[in-house]
Amino acid sequence: MEKSNKVERSEVWNNIYEVLARLDLKEVKGDSLDRPSAATEIEQAVEKLLPIHSSVSGSLRFSEREVDFAYLCGVFNTSGIDGLHNEVQRLKELGKEPHHIIEACRKQ
């Protein structure tokens, strides 16, 4: 997780990376996004949304659809359309939506 560069990461980044680390990704040659870079991109997207949501009663709250969208964007960015298809199939088999996974991670 980029520890060799001694980069300090936020708790949000670490949580995103944990989810991305569970994805079954194939090794690809050429230009592709790695997990640390994807985690950084998702973290930056979340930070852009913070001012929008933090003004509501002082707490951060995203809708289930927003969480699902962010999760699926992260899957697509890290593993492409085939990986997104596989993840959607896996979620269907589990009977879960992405926000269920994120909520379970938050409770840990």
N, C-alpha and C positions, 0 to 999 in steps of 0.2 A: 504494500500500500504506500509506495513512494517514501518509505521511511529512510531509504538510502540518501534521499535529498534533504532529510530533516525538515520536511514540510509539515507544519502544524495544520491539522485538519479540524474542522468543526464537528460537533456531534451530528449535525444534519448530514454532512458529507459522509461520515463514518456509517451512519444508518443506511444511506443510499448505497454506499459501496457494499455493505453486507447483503443487501437484496441483489445487487448486480452480481456478486460473487457466487450466488446460488444458481445463476443461469448457466445452462449447458451450452457453452460457446465453442465453435470450431476454430481451430487455428487458421487464419487466412493470411495470404500474402498480398501485399499491396497496401493501398491506402484504406485503413479502417480505424474505427474509434476503439481504443482500449478501455477497460473498466475504469481506471482512475480518471481518464479524460471524460468519460461519460458521466461519472459521479460529479465531477466538477461542473459540467454543463447543466445537469439537472439541479444541482445546488444553486447555481446562478439563476436559473429560471424560478426556483422557489423564492430566492431572495428578492427578485423583481416583483413577486406577488405579495410579499410581506406587507408593504405599506397599504395595499388594498384591503387585506384581511385583518391586520392588527388594529385597525381603528374600530372594529366592532367589539365593543365591551372589553377592550384591552387584551383579548386573547386571540390566538391564531386558530382559525377554523376554516378548513376547505370542505367543499361539498364532496360527496362520494364520487360524483362524475368528474370533478377536477382531479381527484386523487387517481382515479382509474385512467384518465387521460395522461397524466404525468407518468404514471407507471408504464403504460403501454408505449409512450414516446421513448422512455428510457430503454425499454426492451428493443424497440426498433432501432434506436441509435447504436446499441451495443451489438446486436446480432442480425440486423437486417430484416427483410420481409419474411424470410424463411424462419428465422428465430421467433419473430412476432407470431407467425402462424402456429408454430409449435407451442409457444407459451399460452396462446389463446385456447388451443386444444387441451393443454394440461389443466388450465383453469376450469374449462368446461367439465372435464373428467372429475375434478375435485368438487365441482358444484360451488365454486368460489368466484368472487369478483376481486380485482386487484386491491380495492380498499379493505377487504377482509384481511388480506395478507399484511398490509401496512398497519392496520389496527392491532393485529396480533403482535407485530414487532414492537409497537409502541408500548404494549402492556408488559413486555418482557423486562 
